[in-house]
Amino acid sequence: MDLPKNIQDPKVSFCDDGGRPKINQYSTEPQFRPNDQVYIRAVGTTPKEGPFIVASVNDAKYTLCDGSGKAIQNGKMFEEKDIEPKDPFE
């Protein structure tokens, strides 16, 4: 089945080598979801902080709260590189 060459999709494009499709960019799903338990990663020799609960997710940035729902660090948005999952076997 041939697809029309005039289809515009920002995620897929057709190469000049016979119209083979290629993926322009893979979608990036956030690693964590609301209610996941995470730690704030340690900097240097400081022990990691937490565990905390993911309160919200926005473009792979996260707000965290404690067990009572109080925002951590005044609602600061943490990047994925700054948090790590809580081991479910801890």
N, C-alpha and C positions, 0 to 999 in steps of 0.2 A: 504494500500500500504506500503510495507516494503522498507525501505531505506537501502542501503548497509552500513555496519558498518565501512567501510574503508574511508568514506567521511571525509575529514578534513576541518573544518571551525572554525576559531578562535573565532567566536561569539557564536557558538552552540556546545555543547558536549553531549554525550549520557552517562547516568548513568549506573552503573552496575546492577541496579534493574529492568531489563527488557528492557533496551534500551530506556527509556523515555528521550526525549531531554530536555535540560535546557539552559537558556541563560547565558553565562559567564559574559557578561558585556553589560549593556544598552548603546546605543550610546548617546553621549551628544552633543546636538545641541547648538550652541551659543545662548544666550538669545537675543542678539542685532544683527542687520544687518546694512550694510552701509546705511547712510542717516538717521538713527534713531537719535532722539534728546535725549541726556542724560545729567545728572549732574555728576560731580565728587563728591563723598560722602564726607560729612563733617567729620573731625577728631576732636574729643572733642567738643568744642563749636564754632568752626569756621564754618561760614555759607557755604553751599554747593556752588560750583563754576559752572557756566554755565548759560544757557544750551549750550552744544557743539554738534557737529555732528559726528557720527561714520564715520571715513574715511575708515578704513580697519579692517578686522577681521582675526585673525590667531590663531587657537587653543584656542578659548575662551579668547583671549587677543585682545585688541582694541587700535587703534590709533585714536585720536580725532582731530578735526579741528574746527575753528570758522566759522562763516557765510561766510567769504571771502575765505575760503579754507586754511588758515594759520594753520600749525601744532601746537598743544597745547603741551607745555613743551618739545619742540624740538623733537617731534615725539615719546615721551615715550609710551610704551605699558602698558595699564591699564588692570588689571584683572577684571572679572565680579564683584567681591566683592567690588571693588573700585568705581563703577559707578552705577547709578540708572536711570531708565527711566524718561523722562520728562512727566508730566501729560498732556495729550492732551487737558484737559479742563482748563488749566492755562491761 
